[in-house]
Amino acid sequence: MIVVNARIETDPESIDALKSAIVDMEVATLKEEGCDEYSFSVELSDPSVLRVTERWRDSEALAGHMDSAHMKTFRDAMLSHPPKGMNAHFYEATEISPPSL
């Protein structure tokens, strides 16, 4: 499984302007073969930070996502509201049961 954790530094106005594009991206991506989780969120302690959390079956599914038409559309939308900074971390992971509390 591939887990992606991305952080986009922008401003609340840009996030608001991109809401429709974000929703479209989430809906389309969740329909992709191999996508197990895909969501955007705004940090409660910093409303200028947008987070993207993703979980993919494998690297091939993620590669297909990166080449998808809706990814291109989303990138184009982001160009109209360029982020101040962005980073993404990609992890190959094995899901485990949580420890007993």
DSSP file (Angstrom, degrees, kcal/mol; ACC not computed):
  #  RESIDUE AA STRUCTURE BP1 BP2  ACC     N-H-->O    O-->H-N    N-H-->O    O-->H-N    TCO  KAPPA ALPHA  PHI   PSI    X-CA   Y-CA   Z-CA
    1    1 A M              0   0    0      0, 0.0    92,-3.0     0, 0.0     2,-0.5   0.000 360.0 360.0 360.0 143.5    0.0    0.0    0.0
    2    2 A I  E     -AB  56  92A   0     54,-2.5    54,-3.1    90,-0.2     2,-0.4  -0.944 360.0-164.9-110.6 128.9    1.2    3.5   -0.8
    3    3 A V  E     -AB  55  91A   0     88,-2.9    88,-2.9    -2,-0.5     2,-0.4  -0.947   2.7-165.0-114.4 133.5    0.3    6.3    1.7
    4    4 A V  E     -AB  54  90A   0     50,-2.1    50,-2.4    -2,-0.4     2,-0.5  -0.970   8.3-175.9-120.8 132.8    0.7   10.0    0.7
    5    5 A N  E     +AB  53  89A   0     84,-2.4    84,-2.2    -2,-0.4     2,-0.3  -0.954  14.0 179.8-127.2 110.1    0.7   12.9    3.1
    6    6 A A  E     -AB  52  88A   0     46,-2.7    46,-2.2    -2,-0.5     2,-0.4  -0.860  14.3-160.6-115.4 148.1    0.8   16.3    1.4
    7    7 A R  E     -AB  51  87A   0     80,-2.9    80,-2.1    -2,-0.3     2,-0.5  -0.994   5.0-168.5-128.6 125.0    0.8   19.8    2.9
    8    8 A I  E     -AB  50  86A   0     42,-3.2    42,-2.8    -2,-0.4     2,-0.6  -0.962   8.7-154.0-118.2 119.2   -0.1   22.9    0.8
    9    9 A E  E     +AB  49  85A   0     76,-3.2    75,-2.7    -2,-0.5    76,-1.5  -0.825  43.3 119.8 -93.2 122.9    0.6   26.3    2.2
   10   10 A T        -     0   0    0     38,-3.1    38,-0.1    -2,-0.6     3,-0.0  -0.371  60.2 -81.5-147.9-136.1   -1.7   28.9    0.8
   11   11 A D    >>  -     0   0    0     -2,-0.1     4,-2.1    36,-0.1     3,-0.5  -0.977  33.7-108.7-144.5 157.3   -4.3   31.3    2.2
   12   12 A P  H 3> S+     0   0    0      0, 0.0     4,-2.4     0, 0.0     5,-0.2   0.831 117.1  56.6 -56.8 -33.8   -8.0   30.8    3.3
   13   13 A E  H 3> S+     0   0    0      2,-0.2     4,-2.3     1,-0.2     5,-0.1   0.897 107.8  47.2 -66.1 -40.2   -9.2   32.8    0.3
   14   14 A S  H <> S+     0   0    0     -3,-0.5     4,-1.8     2,-0.2    -1,-0.2   0.906 111.0  51.7 -67.2 -41.1   -7.5   30.5   -2.2
   15   15 A I  H  X S+     0   0    0     -4,-2.1     4,-0.5     1,-0.2    -2,-0.2   0.927 111.0  48.3 -60.2 -44.2   -8.8   27.4   -0.4
   16   16 A D  H >< S+     0   0    0     -4,-2.4     3,-1.0     1,-0.2     4,-0.3   0.909 110.9  50.2 -62.5 -41.9  -12.3   28.9   -0.6
   17   17 A A  H 3< S+     0   0    0     -4,-2.3     3,-0.3     1,-0.2     4,-0.2   0.786 112.8  47.7 -66.6 -27.1  -11.9   29.7   -4.3
   18   18 A L  H 3X S+     0   0    0     -4,-1.8     4,-2.7     1,-0.2    -1,-0.2   0.433  79.5 103.8 -93.2  -0.6  -10.7   26.1   -4.9
   19   19 A K  H <X S+     0   0    0     -3,-1.0     4,-2.7    -4,-0.5     5,-0.2   0.881  81.5  48.2 -53.0 -45.5  -13.4   24.3   -3.0
   20   20 A S  H  > S+     0   0    0     -4,-0.3     4,-2.5    -3,-0.3    -1,-0.2   0.922 113.8  46.9 -62.4 -43.6  -15.3   23.3   -6.2
   21   21 A A  H  > S+     0   0    0     -4,-0.2     4,-2.2     2,-0.2    -1,-0.2   0.865 112.1  51.7 -64.8 -36.4  -12.1   22.0   -7.8
   22   22 A I  H  X S+     0   0    0     -4,-2.7     4,-2.7     2,-0.2    -2,-0.2   0.935 110.6  46.9 -66.2 -46.8  -11.2   20.2   -4.6
   23   23 A V  H  X S+     0   0    0     -4,-2.7     4,-2.7    -5,-0.2     5,-0.2   0.932 112.7  49.7 -61.3 -45.9  -14.6   18.4   -4.3
   24   24 A D  H  X S+     0   0    0     -4,-2.5     4,-2.4    -5,-0.2     5,-0.2   0.903 111.4  49.9 -58.6 -41.3  -14.4   17.4   -8.0
   25   25 A M  H  X S+     0   0    0     -4,-2.2     4,-2.5     2,-0.2     5,-0.2   0.928 111.6  47.4 -64.5 -46.2  -10.9   16.0   -7.5
   26   26 A E  H  X S+     0   0    0     -4,-2.7     4,-2.4     2,-0.2    -2,-0.2   0.946 113.6  47.3 -59.7 -49.5  -12.0   14.0   -4.4
   27   27 A V  H  X S+     0   0    0     -4,-2.7     4,-0.6     1,-0.2    -2,-0.2   0.930 116.3  43.1 -61.0 -47.7  -15.1   12.6   -6.1
   28   28 A A  H >< S+     0   0    0     -4,-2.4     3,-0.8    -5,-0.2     4,-0.3   0.903 114.4  50.1 -66.6 -41.1  -13.2   11.6   -9.3
   29   29 A T  H >< S+     0   0    0     -4,-2.5     3,-1.8     1,-0.2    -1,-0.2   0.891 103.1  58.8 -67.3 -39.1  -10.2   10.2   -7.5
   30   30 A L  H 3< S+     0   0    0     -4,-2.4    -1,-0.2     1,-0.3    -2,-0.2   0.692 101.9  57.1 -64.8 -16.6  -12.3    8.0   -5.2
   31   31 A K  T << S+     0   0    0     -3,-0.8    -1,-0.3    -4,-0.6    -2,-0.2   0.557  84.8 110.5 -86.5  -9.6  -13.7    6.3   -8.3
   32   32 A E  S X  S-     0   0    0     -3,-1.8     3,-1.8    -4,-0.3     2,-0.2  -0.385  80.2-106.0 -70.8 142.1  -10.2    5.3   -9.5
   33   33 A E  T 3  S+     0   0    0      1,-0.2    -1,-0.1    -2,-0.1     3,-0.1  -0.491 107.4  20.6 -62.1 127.4   -9.2    1.7   -9.5
   34   34 A G  T 3  S+     0   0    0      1,-0.3    23,-3.0    -2,-0.2     2,-0.7   0.406  89.0 125.3  92.7  -2.4   -6.7    1.2   -6.6
   35   35 A C  E <   +C   56   0A   0     -3,-1.8    -1,-0.3    21,-0.2    21,-0.2  -0.823  24.7 167.7 -92.3 118.7   -7.7    4.3   -4.6
   36   36 A D  E     +     0   0A   0     19,-2.8     2,-0.3    -2,-0.7    20,-0.2   0.684  69.1   6.6-100.2 -24.2   -8.6    3.3   -1.0
   37   37 A E  E     +C   55   0A   0     18,-1.6    18,-2.5    -8,-0.1    -1,-0.4  -0.960  57.6 165.1-159.3 140.0   -8.7    6.8    0.5
   38   38 A Y  E     +C   54   0A   0     -2,-0.3     2,-0.3    16,-0.2    16,-0.2  -0.816  18.0 149.4-158.7 115.6   -8.4   10.4   -0.8
   39   39 A S  E     -C   53   0A   0     14,-2.2    14,-2.7    -2,-0.3     2,-0.3  -1.000  31.6-144.9-151.9 150.4   -9.3   13.5    1.1
   40   40 A F  E     +C   52   0A   0     -2,-0.3     2,-0.3    12,-0.2    12,-0.2  -0.830  24.1 173.3-105.8 150.1   -8.5   17.1    1.6
   41   41 A S  E     -C   51   0A   0     10,-2.0    10,-3.6    -2,-0.3     2,-0.4  -0.980  27.4-128.0-151.0 159.9   -8.7   18.9    4.9
   42   42 A V  E     -C   50   0A   0     -2,-0.3     8,-0.2     8,-0.2     2,-0.2  -0.925  34.4-111.0-109.7 134.6   -7.8   22.3    6.4
   43   43 A E  E >   -C   46   0A   0      6,-2.2     3,-0.5     3,-0.5     6,-0.3  -0.452  18.6-146.5 -65.2 129.5   -5.7   22.4    9.5
   44   44 A L  T 3  S+     0   0    0      1,-0.2    -1,-0.2    -2,-0.2    -2,-0.0   0.853  99.4  47.7 -65.2 -34.9   -7.8   23.7   12.4
   45   45 A S  T 3  S+     0   0    0      1,-0.3    -1,-0.2     2,-0.0    -2,-0.1   0.603 125.7  27.8 -83.9 -11.0   -4.8   25.5   14.0
   46   46 A D  E X   - C   0  43A   0     -3,-0.5     3,-2.1     3,-0.1    -3,-0.5  -0.691  63.7-169.7-150.5  92.5   -3.8   27.1   10.7
   47   47 A P  E 3  S+     0   0A   0      0, 0.0   -32,-0.1     0, 0.0    -3,-0.1   0.414  84.3  68.9 -69.4   5.2   -6.6   27.7    8.1
   48   48 A S  E 3  S+     0   0A   0    -37,-0.1   -38,-3.1   -38,-0.1     2,-0.5   0.345  85.4  84.5 -99.0   5.0   -4.0   28.6    5.5
   49   49 A V  E <   -A    9   0A   0     -3,-2.1    -6,-2.2    -6,-0.3     2,-0.5  -0.935  59.4-165.6-114.8 125.4   -2.8   25.0    5.3
   50   50 A L  E     -AC   8  42A   0    -42,-2.8   -42,-3.2    -2,-0.5     2,-0.4  -0.908   8.6-157.7-106.9 132.0   -4.5   22.4    3.2
   51   51 A R  E     -AC   7  41A   0    -10,-3.6   -10,-2.0    -2,-0.5     2,-0.4  -0.858   5.5-160.6-110.3 145.5   -3.7   18.7    3.7
   52   52 A V  E     -AC   6  40A   0    -46,-2.2   -46,-2.7    -2,-0.4     2,-0.5  -0.995   6.8-170.4-124.2 125.6   -4.1   15.8    1.3
   53   53 A T  E     +AC   5  39A   0    -14,-2.7   -14,-2.2    -2,-0.4     2,-0.3  -0.968  11.9 175.1-117.6 127.3   -4.3   12.3    2.7
   54   54 A E  E     -AC   4  38A   0    -50,-2.4   -50,-2.1    -2,-0.5     2,-0.4  -0.961  18.8-170.4-134.4 148.2   -4.2    9.4    0.2
   55   55 A R  E     -AC   3  37A   0    -18,-2.5   -19,-2.8    -2,-0.3   -18,-1.6  -0.964  15.1-175.6-139.1 123.0   -4.0    5.6    0.4
   56   56 A W  E     -AC   2  35A   0    -54,-3.1   -54,-2.5    -2,-0.4   -21,-0.2  -0.876  33.7-128.3-121.5 148.3   -3.4    3.6   -2.8
   57   57 A R  S    S-     0   0    0    -23,-3.0     2,-0.3    -2,-0.3    -1,-0.1   0.909  87.4 -24.7 -58.4 -44.5   -3.3   -0.2   -3.5
   58   58 A D  S  > S-     0   0    0    -24,-0.2     4,-1.7   -57,-0.1     3,-0.3  -0.947  70.9 -87.6-160.9 175.5    0.1    0.1   -5.1
   59   59 A S  H  > S+     0   0    0     -2,-0.3     4,-2.5     1,-0.2     5,-0.1   0.783 120.5  60.1 -67.2 -27.1    2.5    2.5   -7.0
   60   60 A E  H  > S+     0   0    0      2,-0.2     4,-2.2     1,-0.2    -1,-0.2   0.910 104.8  48.7 -66.4 -41.3    0.9    1.6  -10.3
   61   61 A A  H  > S+     0   0    0     -3,-0.3     4,-1.9     2,-0.2    -2,-0.2   0.911 112.5  48.6 -64.1 -41.5   -2.5    2.9   -9.2
   62   62 A L  H  X S+     0   0    0     -4,-1.7     4,-2.2     2,-0.2    -2,-0.2   0.907 109.3  52.5 -64.7 -41.3   -0.9    6.1   -7.9
   63   63 A A  H  X S+     0   0    0     -4,-2.5     4,-1.2     1,-0.2    -2,-0.2   0.902 107.9  51.5 -61.0 -41.2    1.0    6.6  -11.2
   64   64 A G  H  < S+     0   0    0     -4,-2.2     3,-0.3     1,-0.2     4,-0.3   0.895 108.4  52.2 -61.4 -39.8   -2.3    6.2  -13.0
   65   65 A H  H >< S+     0   0    0     -4,-1.9     3,-1.6     1,-0.2     6,-0.3   0.914 104.7  55.0 -61.6 -43.8   -3.8    8.9  -10.8
   66   66 A M  H 3< S+     0   0    0     -4,-2.2    -1,-0.2     1,-0.3    -2,-0.2   0.781 112.1  44.5 -63.2 -26.0   -0.9   11.3  -11.5
   67   67 A D  T 3< S+     0   0    0     -4,-1.2    -1,-0.3    -3,-0.3    -2,-0.2   0.369  90.2 120.7 -96.7   3.2   -1.6   11.0  -15.2
   68   68 A S  S <> S-     0   0    0     -3,-1.6     4,-1.7    -4,-0.3     3,-0.1  -0.252  71.2-122.7 -72.5 156.5   -5.4   11.3  -14.9
   69   69 A A  H  > S+     0   0    0      1,-0.2     4,-2.4     2,-0.2     5,-0.2   0.879 112.8  54.1 -63.2 -39.4   -7.5   14.0  -16.6
   70   70 A H  H  > S+     0   0    0      1,-0.2     4,-2.2     2,-0.2    -1,-0.2   0.812 104.8  54.6 -69.9 -27.1   -8.9   15.1  -13.3
   71   71 A M  H  > S+     0   0    0     -6,-0.3     4,-2.7     2,-0.2    -1,-0.2   0.912 109.1  48.2 -67.6 -41.1   -5.4   15.6  -11.9
   72   72 A K  H  X S+     0   0    0     -4,-1.7     4,-2.4     2,-0.2    -2,-0.2   0.928 111.4  49.9 -63.0 -44.1   -4.5   17.8  -14.9
   73   73 A T  H  X S+     0   0    0     -4,-2.4     4,-2.0     1,-0.2    -1,-0.2   0.906 112.1  48.1 -60.1 -42.3   -7.7   19.8  -14.3
   74   74 A F  H  X S+     0   0    0     -4,-2.2     4,-2.5     2,-0.2    -2,-0.2   0.916 109.4  52.0 -66.9 -42.9   -6.9   20.2  -10.6
   75   75 A R  H  X S+     0   0    0     -4,-2.7     4,-1.7     1,-0.2    -1,-0.2   0.915 109.1  51.3 -58.2 -42.3   -3.3   21.3  -11.4
   76   76 A D  H  X S+     0   0    0     -4,-2.4     4,-0.8     1,-0.2    -1,-0.2   0.901 109.3  50.1 -61.6 -41.3   -4.7   23.9  -13.8
   77   77 A A  H >< S+     0   0    0     -4,-2.0     3,-0.9     1,-0.2     4,-0.5   0.903 107.9  53.6 -63.2 -40.8   -7.1   25.2  -11.1
   78   78 A M  H >< S+     0   0    0     -4,-2.5     3,-1.2     1,-0.2    -1,-0.2   0.832  99.1  63.4 -63.4 -32.0   -4.1   25.4   -8.6
   79   79 A L  H 3< S+     0   0    0     -4,-1.7    -1,-0.2     1,-0.3    -2,-0.2   0.800  96.9  57.1 -63.8 -27.2   -2.3   27.5  -11.1
   80   80 A S  T << S+     0   0    0     -3,-0.9    -1,-0.3    -4,-0.8    -2,-0.2   0.666 121.3  28.1 -76.8 -14.8   -5.0   30.2  -10.8
   81   81 A H  S <  S-     0   0    0     -3,-1.2    -1,-0.3    -4,-0.5    -2,-0.1  -0.561  90.3-158.4-139.7  69.9   -4.2   30.2   -7.0
   82   82 A P        -     0   0    0      0, 0.0    -3,-0.1     0, 0.0   -68,-0.1  -0.220  17.6-120.6 -59.1 135.2   -0.6   29.2   -6.7
   83   83 A P        -     0   0    0      0, 0.0   -73,-0.3     0, 0.0     3,-0.1  -0.335   6.5-132.9 -71.0 157.0    0.4   27.9   -3.3
   84   84 A K  S    S-     0   0    0    -75,-2.7     2,-0.3     1,-0.3   -74,-0.2   0.770  87.8 -10.9 -76.8 -28.1    3.1   29.6   -1.2
   85   85 A G  E     -B    9   0A   0    -76,-1.5   -76,-3.2     2,-0.0     2,-0.3  -0.970  63.2-173.0-167.0 155.6    4.7   26.2   -0.6
   86   86 A M  E     +B    8   0A   0     -2,-0.3     2,-0.3   -78,-0.2   -78,-0.2  -0.976   5.3 172.3-156.6 140.1    3.9   22.5   -1.0
   87   87 A N  E     -B    7   0A   0    -80,-2.1   -80,-2.9    -2,-0.3     2,-0.4  -0.990   9.1-164.4-146.0 154.2    5.5   19.2    0.0
   88   88 A A  E     -B    6   0A   0     -2,-0.3     2,-0.4   -82,-0.2   -82,-0.2  -0.999   5.5-156.2-139.5 140.8    4.4   15.6   -0.2
   89   89 A H  E     -B    5   0A   0    -84,-2.2   -84,-2.4    -2,-0.4     2,-0.4  -0.965   8.5-158.5-118.7 134.3    5.7   12.5    1.4
   90   90 A F  E     -B    4   0A   0     -2,-0.4     2,-0.4   -86,-0.2   -86,-0.2  -0.942  11.5-174.5-116.8 130.6    5.1    9.0   -0.1
   91   91 A Y  E     -B    3   0A   0    -88,-2.9   -88,-2.9    -2,-0.4     2,-0.6  -0.975  24.0-143.3-128.9 136.8    5.3    5.9    2.1
   92   92 A E  E     +B    2   0A   0     -2,-0.4     2,-0.3   -90,-0.2   -90,-0.2  -0.896  42.2 175.6 -92.0 124.8    5.2    2.2    1.3
   93   93 A A        -     0   0    0    -92,-3.0     2,-0.5    -2,-0.6    -2,-0.0  -0.885  35.5-144.2-136.2 158.4    3.3    0.8    4.2
   94   94 A T        -     0   0    0     -2,-0.3     2,-0.2   -92,-0.0    -2,-0.0  -0.995  31.0-125.9-119.9 126.6    1.7   -2.4    5.6
   95   95 A E        -     0   0    0     -2,-0.5     2,-0.3     1,-0.0    -2,-0.0  -0.520  32.0-175.6 -74.0 137.0   -1.5   -2.0    7.5
   96   96 A I        -     0   0    0     -2,-0.2    -1,-0.0     3,-0.0     0, 0.0  -0.862  31.9 -96.1-126.5 162.6   -1.5   -3.4   11.0
   97   97 A S        -     0   0    0     -2,-0.3     3,-0.1     1,-0.1     0, 0.0  -0.571  48.4-106.4 -74.4 141.8   -4.0   -3.8   13.8
   98   98 A P        -     0   0    0      0, 0.0    -1,-0.1     0, 0.0     3,-0.1  -0.360  39.0-102.3 -67.2 149.5   -3.9   -1.1   16.4
   99   99 A P        -     0   0    0      0, 0.0     2,-0.1     0, 0.0    -3,-0.0  -0.346  43.0 -95.8 -67.5 153.6   -2.5   -2.0   19.7
  100  100 A S              0   0    0      1,-0.1    -3,-0.0    -3,-0.1     0, 0.0  -0.440 360.0 360.0 -68.0 141.5   -4.9   -2.6   22.6
  101  101 A L              0   0    0     -2,-0.1    -1,-0.1    -3,-0.1     0, 0.0   0.428 360.0 360.0 -98.4 360.0   -5.5    0.4   24.8
